[in-house]
Amino acid sequence: MGNCCKKRSPINKNNKDYKNVEEESSYQVNKKQEDTLEVKDNQSNDSGIAAEMNFQKDTDAIKIGLENIGATCYMNATLQCLSNTKSLNNYFLNKYIYNKNAENKRLSNEFCIVIKNLWNKKRKGKAYAPNKFKETISQMNSLFEGVQANDSKDLINFLLEQMHEELNVKNNKEENNYSITVNMQLDQNQLYEYFLQNYKKNFNSIISDSFYGFSQTEIVCQNCRKVKYNYDIFSFIEFPLEQVNIYFGKTVYQVNYQMQQPDIDIKECFTFHQKGELMTKDNAMYCDICNITCDSFYVSKIYKPSKYLILILNRGKGNIYQCNVKFPEILDLKDYIVNKNYNTMFDLYAVICHFGPSSMGGHFIAYCRNAINDKWYCYNDSSVTLCKDKNYLNGVPYILFYQEIEVA
């Protein structure tokens, strides 16, 4: 599935949305208080969950922040974006069946509790401290142990993979070869349909339905010129920004005696993503037509986009690659999707920004379009403020979230 990436950009303390990581609201949730908001024992339906949590869905969309419980801004920003993903919001508020004794759904249970609290009118807008959720991800993945700074990208990758495993209702592990390779003599649509049927045997969850797209890899043997296709799954797309600028021949320039990196347009990132490369020498591939290792031209393209598209802007490790990225609210991908039968129009609904001098420091905030009232808010740990202008288009973007625009 999709590759991962790293972090973002220098702290600008003049940014009105930036607040110190240690900022806390006056509302504190201790362990005993938090437990009273959690689902208890086995519940077989959503009404049981609501009763145990004294839950009322916040139809007025009162905004609830998340307490920073020790360098958890990366986690808080991620949770707010996923909470405002409409398919997840609807599923975990209205359809998910909580079972406290189901060890095979530990993460999904805790995620459900967070979502219920973020949309619980009974909280009266008071921030929630996700202590149990943090404890759970720390136990399940050592990457998130302790109070060291972490990366929203790594958390997104972990959450999507783990919750899919927990929620997948057609997990036929004996038939999980969902990548297929065939030659070009067969009809491309038939090849895809074969892949799709194989995929459906193994992937059926709210996660796969929302976030999994399909890529098509073309491998052209430079000896016999035969083309093979390989279909695979991705859950997000990563763009290495420095490589994108190098590919387009852009160089640094000087402004007021300071060196600046050239701007990048998100469409340039997609062009770079499918440029392809010649695989030679140690990277040459075996051709079963020629029966030898041959130079090959390799290119990967989007065949079917996911309903919710996650784009990661990789600014590198160490010193963050500082450049502005221009991205639209409405994204048209018709030039970058192989199968034109799928929807190519996407609408921006969330942005994670990073402020900081290195890949393992700084601060994360999220801008999200509220899943109920469609207004944009800045989620900065416990603080939630209405965006009166389009701040979300002018920050330092690290992760972009787009949703498919459904055709009437």
Secondary structure, DSSP 8 states (H G I E B T S, - for coil): ------------TTSTT---TT---S----HHHHHHTS--SB--SHHHHHHHHT--B-TT-----B---SS-HHHHHHHHHHHT-HHHHHHHHHT---BTT-GGGHHHHHHHHHHHHHTBGGGTT--B--HHHHHHHHHH-GGG-TT----HHHHHHHHHHHHHHHH-S---GGG-----EEETTS-HHHHHHHHHHHHHTT--SHHHHHH-EEEEEEEEETTT--EEEEEEEES-EEEEHHHHHHHTT---EEETTEEE---EEHHHHHHHHT--EEE-GGG-EEETTTTEEE-EEEEEEEEE--SEEEEEEE--SSS-----EE--SEEE-TTTBS-TTS--EEEEEEEEEEESSSTTSSEEEEEEE-TTT--EEEEETTEEEE-SS-GGGTS-EEEEEEEE----
